[in-house]
Amino acid sequence: MLVGMTLTHLPTQASHYSNQLLGFVSWAEGFVLLSAVLTGRVYGALLRQSSVRVVRERLWLRSAKLFGYHLALLAVAFTFVGAIALHTQKPALVGLLDFYLAHHALAAASSLLLLYCPPLLDILPMYIVFLLVTPLLLSVGQRWGWKFVLAPSGFLWLAAQFGARAWVHGLLVQHADFPIPLEQLGAFNLLAWQFLWAFGLWVGVGGATRLLSWFESRWMIVLASVVAVAFLILRYQWPPYYIPHPVDQGSAWVLFDKWQLGVLRLLNFAALGVLFTAVRPYVAHRLSWRPLVLLGKSSLEVFCIQVLFCFAALSLVGDGAGASVLDQIAIVTLSLAGLYAVAWWRARPRDQDSLVPWILIPRWPPDGKEIARIG
Protein backbone atom coordinates (compact mmCIF):
# COMPACT_ATOMS: atom_id res chain seq x y z
CA MET A 1 0.00 0.00 0.00
CA LEU A 2 2.91 2.34 0.66
CA VAL A 3 4.31 1.55 -2.76
CA GLY A 4 0.88 2.04 -4.32
CA MET A 5 0.39 5.41 -2.61
CA THR A 6 3.82 6.54 -3.73
CA LEU A 7 3.14 5.61 -7.36
CA THR A 8 -0.25 7.36 -7.15
CA HIS A 9 1.18 10.58 -5.72
CA LEU A 10 4.17 10.88 -8.06
CA PRO A 11 3.50 13.02 -11.18
CA THR A 12 4.11 10.19 -13.67
CA GLN A 13 2.05 7.92 -15.86
CA ALA A 14 2.39 5.26 -13.17
CA SER A 15 -0.26 7.19 -11.24
CA HIS A 16 -2.80 6.38 -13.93
CA TYR A 17 -2.30 2.65 -13.41
CA SER A 18 -1.80 2.65 -9.64
CA ASN A 19 -4.76 4.81 -8.63
CA GLN A 20 -7.82 2.71 -7.66
CA LEU A 21 -6.39 -0.34 -9.37
CA LEU A 22 -8.99 -2.88 -8.20
CA GLY A 23 -12.14 -0.77 -8.30
CA PHE A 24 -13.35 2.28 -6.41
CA VAL A 25 -10.89 1.69 -3.59
CA SER A 26 -7.64 3.56 -3.06
CA TRP A 27 -4.58 2.59 -1.08
CA ALA A 28 -5.55 5.06 1.66
CA GLU A 29 -8.54 2.98 2.82
CA GLY A 30 -6.35 -0.06 3.32
CA PHE A 31 -3.59 1.96 4.99
CA VAL A 32 -5.98 3.51 7.51
CA LEU A 33 -7.80 0.24 8.23
CA LEU A 34 -4.63 -1.80 8.73
CA SER A 35 -3.14 0.93 10.91
CA ALA A 36 -6.26 0.81 13.06
CA VAL A 37 -6.18 -3.01 13.23
CA LEU A 38 -2.57 -3.03 14.39
CA THR A 39 -3.24 -0.21 16.86
CA GLY A 40 -6.20 -2.10 18.30
CA ARG A 41 -4.22 -5.33 18.51
CA VAL A 42 -1.20 -3.78 20.25
CA TYR A 43 -2.85 -1.27 22.55
CA GLY A 44 -5.95 -3.36 23.18
CA ALA A 45 -3.68 -6.06 24.61
CA LEU A 46 -1.81 -3.41 26.61
CA LEU A 47 -5.08 -2.11 28.03
CA ARG A 48 -6.02 -5.59 29.25
CA GLN A 49 -2.71 -5.82 31.09
CA SER A 50 -2.42 -2.28 32.45
CA SER A 51 -4.48 0.91 32.81
CA VAL A 52 -6.00 3.46 30.48
CA ARG A 53 -3.41 5.97 31.69
CA VAL A 54 -0.55 3.82 30.38
CA VAL A 55 -2.27 3.36 27.02
CA ARG A 56 -3.03 7.08 26.81
CA GLU A 57 0.56 8.05 27.58
CA ARG A 58 1.99 5.75 24.94
CA LEU A 59 -0.49 6.70 22.24
CA TRP A 60 -0.14 10.39 22.93
CA LEU A 61 3.63 10.04 22.88
CA ARG A 62 3.33 8.41 19.47
CA SER A 63 1.01 11.21 18.40
CA ALA A 64 3.62 13.75 19.49
CA LYS A 65 6.23 11.93 17.41
CA LEU A 66 3.97 12.03 14.36
CA PHE A 67 3.25 15.70 15.02
CA GLY A 68 6.99 16.30 14.86
CA TYR A 69 7.12 14.55 11.49
CA HIS A 70 4.20 16.67 10.33
CA LEU A 71 5.93 19.88 11.41
CA ALA A 72 9.05 18.87 9.51
CA LEU A 73 7.02 18.26 6.34
CA LEU A 74 5.23 21.58 6.78
CA ALA A 75 8.57 23.34 7.20
CA VAL A 76 9.80 21.90 3.91
CA ALA A 77 6.53 22.76 2.16
CA PHE A 78 6.37 26.34 3.47
CA THR A 79 10.01 27.15 2.73
CA PHE A 80 11.61 25.24 -0.13
CA VAL A 81 8.47 24.15 -1.98
CA GLY A 82 6.81 27.54 -1.48
CA ALA A 83 9.87 29.37 -2.81
CA ILE A 84 10.03 27.11 -5.87
CA ALA A 85 6.30 27.62 -6.46
CA LEU A 86 6.71 31.40 -6.41
CA HIS A 87 9.74 31.27 -8.68
CA THR A 88 8.50 28.80 -11.27
CA GLN A 89 4.73 29.44 -11.03
CA LYS A 90 4.10 25.80 -11.87
CA PRO A 91 0.35 25.15 -11.43
CA ALA A 92 0.97 21.83 -9.65
CA LEU A 93 3.01 23.57 -6.93
CA VAL A 94 0.94 26.75 -6.74
CA GLY A 95 -2.23 24.69 -6.38
CA LEU A 96 -0.57 22.67 -3.64
CA LEU A 97 0.09 25.73 -1.49
CA ASP A 98 -2.31 28.35 -2.83
CA PHE A 99 -3.81 29.20 0.57
CA TYR A 100 -0.38 29.49 2.20
CA LEU A 101 0.94 31.68 -0.61
CA ALA A 102 -2.01 34.04 -0.13
CA HIS A 103 -2.12 34.00 3.70
CA HIS A 104 1.29 33.12 5.13
CA ALA A 105 0.69 33.82 8.82
CA LEU A 106 -2.84 32.40 8.98
CA ALA A 107 -1.85 29.25 7.10
CA ALA A 108 1.23 28.64 9.26
CA ALA A 109 -0.67 29.15 12.53
CA SER A 110 -3.68 27.07 11.53
CA SER A 111 -1.49 24.24 10.24
CA LEU A 112 0.01 23.93 13.74
CA LEU A 113 -3.52 23.34 15.02
CA LEU A 114 -4.06 20.66 12.33
CA LEU A 115 -6.74 22.83 10.71
CA TYR A 116 -5.10 23.90 7.45
CA CYS A 117 -4.05 20.71 5.65
CA PRO A 118 -2.59 21.14 2.14
CA PRO A 119 -2.78 18.26 -0.35
CA LEU A 120 -0.33 15.42 0.45
CA LEU A 121 -0.18 16.75 4.02
CA ASP A 122 -3.69 15.82 5.11
CA ILE A 123 -3.28 12.15 6.02
CA LEU A 124 -0.92 12.63 8.98
CA PRO A 125 -3.18 15.17 10.75
CA MET A 126 -6.09 12.75 10.41
CA TYR A 127 -3.93 9.93 11.75
CA ILE A 128 -2.79 12.06 14.70
CA VAL A 129 -6.40 12.93 15.61
CA PHE A 130 -7.38 9.27 15.45
CA LEU A 131 -4.50 8.28 17.72
CA LEU A 132 -5.46 10.97 20.24
CA VAL A 133 -9.01 9.64 20.58
CA THR A 134 -8.02 5.96 20.48
CA PRO A 135 -7.51 5.59 24.29
CA LEU A 136 -11.09 6.77 24.82
CA LEU A 137 -12.45 4.39 22.18
CA LEU A 138 -10.53 1.42 23.56
CA SER A 139 -11.63 2.23 27.10
CA VAL A 140 -15.31 2.56 26.15
CA GLY A 141 -15.16 -0.61 24.08
CA GLN A 142 -13.59 -2.64 26.86
CA ARG A 143 -15.76 -1.27 29.67
CA TRP A 144 -19.22 -1.00 28.09
CA GLY A 145 -18.93 -2.93 24.84
CA TRP A 146 -18.00 -1.99 21.29
CA LYS A 147 -21.58 -1.26 20.29
CA PHE A 148 -21.16 2.02 22.18
CA VAL A 149 -18.22 2.83 19.92
CA LEU A 150 -19.40 1.50 16.56
CA ALA A 151 -22.98 2.84 16.76
CA PRO A 152 -21.97 6.51 17.34
CA SER A 153 -19.19 6.10 14.78
CA GLY A 154 -21.69 4.81 12.22
CA PHE A 155 -24.00 7.72 12.98
CA LEU A 156 -21.17 10.22 12.36
CA TRP A 157 -20.35 8.49 9.07
CA LEU A 158 -24.01 8.72 8.03
CA ALA A 159 -24.14 12.38 9.01
CA ALA A 160 -21.05 13.00 6.90
CA GLN A 161 -22.85 11.61 3.84
CA PHE A 162 -25.49 14.32 4.25
CA GLY A 163 -23.04 17.20 4.52
CA ALA A 164 -22.49 17.49 8.29
CA ARG A 165 -18.94 18.74 7.79
CA ALA A 166 -19.99 21.56 5.50
CA TRP A 167 -22.87 22.43 7.83
CA VAL A 168 -20.56 22.72 10.86
CA HIS A 169 -18.08 24.76 8.83
CA GLY A 170 -20.87 27.08 7.72
CA LEU A 171 -21.90 27.66 11.33
CA LEU A 172 -18.33 28.48 12.31
CA VAL A 173 -17.98 30.92 9.42
CA GLN A 174 -21.31 32.58 10.19
CA HIS A 175 -21.02 32.88 13.96
CA ALA A 176 -17.27 32.83 14.65
CA ASP A 177 -15.78 34.30 11.46
CA PHE A 178 -13.80 31.09 10.88
CA PRO A 179 -11.18 32.19 8.33
CA ILE A 180 -10.21 28.92 6.66
CA PRO A 181 -12.16 27.76 3.57
CA LEU A 182 -13.69 24.30 3.73
CA GLU A 183 -11.50 22.92 0.94
CA GLN A 184 -8.36 23.89 2.88
CA LEU A 185 -9.26 21.74 5.89
CA GLY A 186 -7.99 18.64 4.13
CA ALA A 187 -9.55 16.43 1.50
CA PHE A 188 -10.40 13.66 3.96
CA ASN A 189 -13.69 14.11 5.80
CA LEU A 190 -12.80 13.06 9.35
CA LEU A 191 -16.46 12.52 10.23
CA ALA A 192 -16.59 9.80 7.58
CA TRP A 193 -13.13 8.28 7.85
CA GLN A 194 -13.33 7.88 11.63
CA PHE A 195 -15.72 4.98 11.00
CA LEU A 196 -12.99 3.04 9.20
CA TRP A 197 -10.66 3.69 12.14
CA ALA A 198 -13.20 2.65 14.78
CA PHE A 199 -14.03 -0.50 12.81
CA GLY A 200 -10.33 -1.36 12.49
CA LEU A 201 -9.82 -0.94 16.24
CA TRP A 202 -12.72 -3.32 16.89
CA VAL A 203 -11.23 -5.88 14.53
CA GLY A 204 -7.83 -5.49 16.16
CA VAL A 205 -9.05 -6.14 19.70
CA GLY A 206 -10.78 -9.36 18.70
CA GLY A 207 -13.81 -8.55 16.61
CA ALA A 208 -12.24 -10.34 13.65
CA THR A 209 -12.98 -13.75 15.13
CA ARG A 210 -16.71 -13.40 14.54
CA LEU A 211 -16.15 -11.85 11.12
CA LEU A 212 -13.91 -14.66 9.89
CA SER A 213 -16.69 -17.23 10.12
CA TRP A 214 -18.68 -15.09 7.67
CA PHE A 215 -15.79 -14.14 5.42
CA GLU A 216 -14.63 -17.72 4.98
CA SER A 217 -18.04 -19.08 4.02
CA ARG A 218 -18.48 -20.06 0.37
CA TRP A 219 -21.62 -18.02 -0.21
CA MET A 220 -19.90 -14.88 1.10
CA ILE A 221 -16.89 -15.44 -1.16
CA VAL A 222 -19.16 -15.93 -4.18
CA LEU A 223 -21.17 -12.81 -3.32
CA ALA A 224 -17.99 -10.78 -2.78
CA SER A 225 -16.65 -11.97 -6.15
CA VAL A 226 -19.81 -10.81 -7.93
CA VAL A 227 -19.69 -7.44 -6.19
CA ALA A 228 -15.97 -6.93 -6.87
CA VAL A 229 -16.38 -7.81 -10.56
CA ALA A 230 -19.35 -5.42 -10.87
CA PHE A 231 -17.33 -2.54 -9.44
CA LEU A 232 -14.37 -3.46 -11.62
CA ILE A 233 -16.63 -3.21 -14.68
CA LEU A 234 -17.83 0.21 -13.54
CA ARG A 235 -14.31 1.35 -12.75
CA TYR A 236 -12.93 0.55 -16.20
CA GLN A 237 -16.18 1.19 -18.12
CA TRP A 238 -16.65 -2.32 -19.55
CA PRO A 239 -18.65 -2.26 -21.79
CA PRO A 240 -18.76 1.55 -22.19
CA TYR A 241 -21.88 1.64 -24.37
CA TYR A 242 -24.10 -0.21 -21.94
CA ILE A 243 -22.98 0.86 -18.48
CA PRO A 244 -22.64 4.58 -17.78
CA HIS A 245 -19.67 5.54 -15.64
CA PRO A 246 -20.55 6.84 -12.14
CA VAL A 247 -18.42 9.93 -12.74
CA ASP A 248 -20.84 10.91 -15.51
CA GLN A 249 -23.88 10.50 -13.27
CA GLY A 250 -23.40 13.77 -11.41
CA SER A 251 -24.96 13.57 -7.98
CA ALA A 252 -24.63 9.76 -7.88
CA TRP A 253 -20.87 10.10 -7.56
CA VAL A 254 -21.23 10.86 -3.84
CA LEU A 255 -21.94 7.15 -3.38
CA PHE A 256 -18.43 6.41 -4.68
CA ASP A 257 -16.70 9.47 -3.28
CA LYS A 258 -13.30 8.81 -1.71
CA TRP A 259 -13.15 11.80 0.58
CA GLN A 260 -16.65 11.18 1.95
CA LEU A 261 -16.07 7.42 2.06
CA GLY A 262 -19.30 6.81 0.15
CA VAL A 263 -21.46 3.79 0.84
CA LEU A 264 -20.70 2.02 -2.45
CA ARG A 265 -16.99 2.61 -1.93
CA LEU A 266 -17.31 0.93 1.46
CA LEU A 267 -19.16 -1.96 -0.17
CA ASN A 268 -16.40 -2.30 -2.77
CA PHE A 269 -13.79 -2.23 -0.02
CA ALA A 270 -15.64 -4.86 2.01
CA ALA A 271 -15.90 -7.18 -1.01
CA LEU A 272 -12.16 -6.90 -1.65
CA GLY A 273 -11.55 -7.53 2.05
CA VAL A 274 -13.52 -10.79 1.90
CA LEU A 275 -11.58 -11.94 -1.17
CA PHE A 276 -8.25 -11.03 0.37
CA THR A 277 -9.17 -12.98 3.50
CA ALA A 278 -9.93 -15.99 1.31
CA VAL A 279 -6.61 -15.92 -0.56
CA ARG A 280 -4.44 -14.72 2.32
CA PRO A 281 -3.24 -18.22 3.36
CA TYR A 282 -1.96 -18.78 -0.17
CA VAL A 283 -0.25 -15.43 -0.79
CA ALA A 284 0.94 -14.28 2.64
CA HIS A 285 4.31 -16.02 2.51
CA ARG A 286 4.84 -14.89 -1.08
CA LEU A 287 4.34 -11.28 -0.03
CA SER A 288 6.83 -11.66 2.84
CA TRP A 289 9.56 -10.22 0.64
CA ARG A 290 12.27 -8.57 2.72
CA PRO A 291 11.97 -5.06 1.19
CA LEU A 292 8.20 -5.04 1.69
CA VAL A 293 8.57 -6.26 5.26
CA LEU A 294 11.03 -3.45 6.01
CA LEU A 295 8.73 -0.87 4.44
CA GLY A 296 5.88 -2.11 6.59
CA LYS A 297 7.94 -1.97 9.78
CA SER A 298 8.78 1.69 9.12
CA SER A 299 5.51 2.57 7.45
CA LEU A 300 5.00 6.02 8.97
CA GLU A 301 8.56 7.16 8.37
CA VAL A 302 8.44 5.78 4.84
CA PHE A 303 5.16 7.57 4.23
CA CYS A 304 6.71 10.89 5.29
CA ILE A 305 9.70 10.34 3.02
CA GLN A 306 7.46 9.60 0.04
CA VAL A 307 5.83 13.00 0.57
CA LEU A 308 9.28 14.60 0.25
CA PHE A 309 9.95 12.69 -2.96
CA CYS A 310 6.58 13.88 -4.29
CA PHE A 311 7.52 17.47 -3.45
CA ALA A 312 10.80 17.03 -5.30
CA ALA A 313 9.12 15.47 -8.34
CA LEU A 314 6.47 18.21 -8.50
CA SER A 315 9.23 20.83 -8.29
CA LEU A 316 11.12 19.21 -11.17
CA VAL A 317 8.38 18.24 -13.64
CA GLY A 318 5.20 19.90 -12.35
CA ASP A 319 2.20 17.71 -13.05
CA GLY A 320 4.38 15.49 -15.25
CA ALA A 321 2.51 16.23 -18.47
CA GLY A 322 5.69 17.15 -20.35
CA ALA A 323 8.07 14.73 -18.66
CA SER A 324 9.85 12.23 -20.86
CA VAL A 325 9.57 8.50 -20.31
CA LEU A 326 13.14 8.36 -19.03
CA ASP A 327 12.45 11.17 -16.56
CA GLN A 328 9.37 9.36 -15.28
CA ILE A 329 11.26 6.08 -14.91
CA ALA A 330 14.02 7.91 -13.03
CA ILE A 331 11.50 9.56 -10.69
CA VAL A 332 9.78 6.27 -9.86
CA THR A 333 13.05 4.34 -9.48
CA LEU A 334 14.75 6.91 -7.27
CA SER A 335 11.64 7.36 -5.13
CA LEU A 336 11.15 3.66 -4.45
CA ALA A 337 14.87 3.19 -3.85
CA GLY A 338 14.78 6.10 -1.40
CA LEU A 339 11.86 4.58 0.50
CA TYR A 340 13.67 1.28 0.84
CA ALA A 341 16.91 2.98 1.87
CA VAL A 342 15.11 4.74 4.72
CA ALA A 343 13.40 1.53 5.84
CA TRP A 344 16.66 -0.42 5.71
CA TRP A 345 18.52 2.29 7.63
CA ARG A 346 15.90 2.25 10.39
CA ALA A 347 16.12 -1.54 10.62
CA ARG A 348 19.93 -1.62 11.03
CA PRO A 349 19.99 -1.62 14.87
CA ARG A 350 17.78 -4.71 14.83
CA ASP A 351 19.73 -6.35 12.04
CA GLN A 352 23.40 -5.74 12.74
CA ASP A 353 24.66 -8.78 10.84
CA SER A 354 23.26 -7.47 7.57
CA LEU A 355 25.77 -5.02 6.11
CA VAL A 356 24.01 -4.50 2.80
CA PRO A 357 20.30 -4.34 1.91
CA TRP A 358 18.92 -7.83 1.44
CA ILE A 359 16.77 -7.82 -1.68
CA LEU A 360 16.44 -11.56 -2.13
CA ILE A 361 13.26 -13.45 -1.37
CA PRO A 362 13.75 -15.18 2.01
CA ARG A 363 13.68 -18.93 2.29
CA TRP A 364 10.31 -20.49 3.05
CA PRO A 365 9.68 -22.00 5.46
CA PRO A 366 12.27 -19.96 7.41
CA ASP A 367 14.94 -21.67 9.42
CA GLY A 368 15.79 -20.81 13.03
CA LYS A 369 18.16 -18.00 12.08
CA GLU A 370 15.57 -16.44 9.80
CA ILE A 371 12.88 -16.62 12.49
CA ALA A 372 15.23 -14.83 14.88
CA ARG A 373 15.98 -12.21 12.20
CA ILE A 374 12.28 -11.55 11.53
CA GLY A 375 11.60 -11.43 15.27
N, C-alpha and C positions, 0 to 999 in steps of 0.2 A: 504493500500500500504506500509506503514511503517512496519507493521507486516510481509507482504510478502517479503519485501527486507531483513528484519532481518533473516527470515528463509532461504532465498536464500544465504545469505552471511555466515551464520554459517556453520562450517565444520561437518555437520550431514547429515543423510539420508533425513531429511526434505527438504534439498535443492533440492533433486531430484524431489520432488513432487511440490515444490513451484515455481521453476524456469519456467517461460513461461507456466503457468498453462492452459491458455485459447487459446493458439496458439503461433504464433511467435511475442508475445508482452510481454515485461517484466514489472515489477512494475515501473521501472525508467521512462518510457514514460509517464505513468499516473501521476507520482509524478511531473515531470517537467511541464506537461501541466496544471495540476490543480494549481500548484504554479504560473504559468504565468496568468491563469484566475483570481485568487484571487488578484494578483498584479495589473493587468489591472483594475479590478473592484474597488479596494481601491484607487489606485493612479490616475486612470483615473478620478474618481469623484473628487479627490482633485485638479487635474489640472483644472477642469472646474470651481472650486470655488476660486482658487488662481493662483499663477504664476508657471512657470517652475522652477524658482529658489527654491521655497519651496519644490516642488516635488523632485528636484535634491538633496537638502540637506537631506531630509528624507531618500531617497533611498540610498544615499551614506553613511549616518550614519548607516543604516542597513547593508550595505556591509562591513563597518568597523567592525561591531559587528560579522558578519560571518567570516571575516578575522581573528579576534581574536580566534574564535572557531577553525578555521583551523590551526592556529599557535599552539594552545594547542594540537591538535591531532598530528601534526607533531612532537612536542616535545616528546610526549609519544612514537611515532613510532621510532624516531631517538635515543632515550635513552634506555628505558626499552625493547621495542620490538627488537631493534637492538642488544642489549646485549644478549638477550635470543637467537636470531638467531645465533649469533657467538658462543655461548656456546653449544647449542643443535645441530646446523647444520641441523635443520628440513627443508626439501625442501620448505614447504609451507611458512615458515617465510623468508628463504633466498631469495626465488623468489619474495617475497613481497617487499624486500628492497635491491635487488641485486645491483642496480645502486648506492645507498647510501653507501652500504658496500664497494664498489670499489672506490668511489670518494666522500668522506665525505664533503669536503669544497664546491665543485661544486654543489653537490646535495642540501646541506643546503641553499646555496645562491640562486640557481635557484628556489627552492621551495618557497622562500619568494616572488619571482616575478611571482608565479603561473605558472611556466614553467614546472618544474619537478613535476609530479603528480603520486605517487605510486598507485597501486591498492587499492581500498577502500577509497582513499583520492583524487579521481579525480572528484567527483560530486560537492563538495563544491566550488572548484575553478571555475568550469563552471557556477555554480549558481551565484557566486560573479561577474563574468564578465557580465553575463546577466543583473544583477541588475544595474551595472554601466552604461550600454548602454540604459537601459529602459527609463530614462527621455528623451533622444533624440528620441527614437521610439515613445513614447507617444506624444511628441511635434509635430513631423512630421505628425503623424496620425491625430492629432486634427487640425493642421493648413492647411495641403495640401490634406489630405485624406489617408486612409490606403492602397490604392493601391501603394503608394510610399514607403510603408514599406514592404508589402507582396510580391510585385514583385521583389525587390532586394533580399529579404530573400529567395524567391524561386529560384532565380538564383544562390545564394551561395550554397543552398542545392544541386542543379543540378551539380554545379561545383565539390562539394564534392564527388559525385558519380563517377566522372571521375578522381579522384585522385588529386584534387587541393591542399589538405593538404600536401601530400607527395611531390608534385612539389615545393611548397613554401619552405618546409623544405630542399629539395635538393639544392635550390638556396642559402639558408642561409648557408648551410654547405660548398658549393662550393666557395661562394664569401665573407663570413664573418666568416668562421671557427666556425660555430655554434656547440658547444660541446655536446649537448644533443641528444641522439638517438631519432628517431621518436617514438618508442614504449614507451619511458619514458615520453612523453608529456601528457599522460593520454589516456585511452582507448576511451573516447568519442571524436568524431570528432566535434569540435565546429562549423565548417562551416555547418555541417548537422543539428546538434541539435538546432542551433539558429532558424531554421524554426519553430520548435515546440513551442519555446518560443514566437516568433513573432505572430504566429497564436493564441496562448493562450491569449496574450495581447489583440489582436483584439476581441476575443470572450468576454473577460472580460469587455471591454469598451462598449459593446453593439452589437457586430457583431453576437452574438448568436441568436438574435431575428429573423434574416433572415434565419439562419440555421435551427431553430426549425421547421419552416413550412415544410422544406424538410425532416428532421429527423422523424417527426411524421406522415408522409404520409405512407399509407399501402404498396405501391409498394417499397418504400425505405426500410421499415422494412423487407419485404420479400427478397429483394435483399441482404441486410446486413446479413440476416440469412443464405442464400445460401453461401455467401462469408465466413462467420465465420465458418460454418460447413466444407467447403472445406479446409480451413487452419488448422482446428482441425484434419482433416483426415491426412493431410501432417505432422502435428506436431507429431502425435502419430503413424504414419505409418500404417494406416488402409486402405485397406488391404495391407500388406507389399509386396506381390508378384505381385501386379498390379500397384502400385504407388511408384516410386522411391523417396527416401527421398532427399530433397534439399541439405542436407549436403553432400550426395554422388555425387552431380552433379558438384562438382568442382567450376568452375567460376560462375555458376548460384547462388551460395550462397550469392554473393554480393547483390542480390535483397532482401534477407532476413536479411542482416547483421544488428546487433544491433548497433554497434559502428558507422556505416555509415548511420544508419537510412534509410535502403534500401526501395525502392518504394513499394515492396510487404508487407514489415513490416508496412509501413504507411497505406496501404490499409487494412490490417488486423486490425490495431488499429482503423481506421475510422469505420469499420464494427462493432467492439465491442462498439465503442462510440455511434453509432446509436441504438444498442440494449439496451445499458444501459439507454439511454435517454427514450426509450420506457417503460422500466420497473421501472424507477426511482420513479414515483408516488406511486408504490406499495411496494417498498422496502426501501424507504428513512427513514421512521419512524422506521422500524425494525433495521436499521443499526445505529440508534441514541442511541447506547448503551454507557453508561457513560464512560467506559474505552476508547472506540474508540474515543469519542468526546474529551476527555482530551489529547489523543495522537495527534489528529489532531490540537488542539490548540497550542501545543508545538512541532510541527512537526520537526522544525530544530534542536532544542535541543535534541529531542528524536533520531533523525537521528545520531547526533554526538555521543550520548551515545551508540547506537548500534554498531558503529564502534569500540568503546573501548571493548565492549563485544566480538566482532569478533576477535580483537587482543588477548584478554585473551584466547578465545577458541582455536585459532591457536597455541598459546604458549603451551597450555596444551595437545592437541591431534593432532597437525599438521593438515594434510588434513582430519583427521577423519576416515581414512581407517581402523585403528585398534581399534577404540573406541567401547566400549561395548554399548549395547542398553541402559542400565541404565545411562551411562555417557552421551550419546546423549540426553536422556530425561532430565537429570539434566541441561545440557547446554541450551537447548531450554527453559525450565521452568524458570531458573534463569535469562536468558536474557530478556524474555518477562516481567517477574515480575520487573526487573530492569527498563525497559522502562516505565512501568506504574508508578512505584514509582517516577521517575523523573517528569513525566507529572503531577502526583497528587501533588507533592511538589511545582511545579511551579504554580499550580492553587490555592494553599491555600490562598493567599491574597485576591482572588476574591471569596472565598468560606469558610469564616471563621466559619460558623456554622457546617461544616462537619469535625468532628474530626478524622474520620477514612475513608479510601478509600471506596467509594460507588461502589460496583460491581454488584448491582442489576439493572435489566432493568427498566428504568424510566416508570412511568405511561404514557399512551397515550389515549386520548389527555392530555397534561400537564395541571395542574391547575395553578392558578395565582402564587403560590410560586415557582413552577417548572419553569415557564416562567422567573421569576425574577432571578432564579438561573442560567439558561442557558444564560440569557442576561449578 
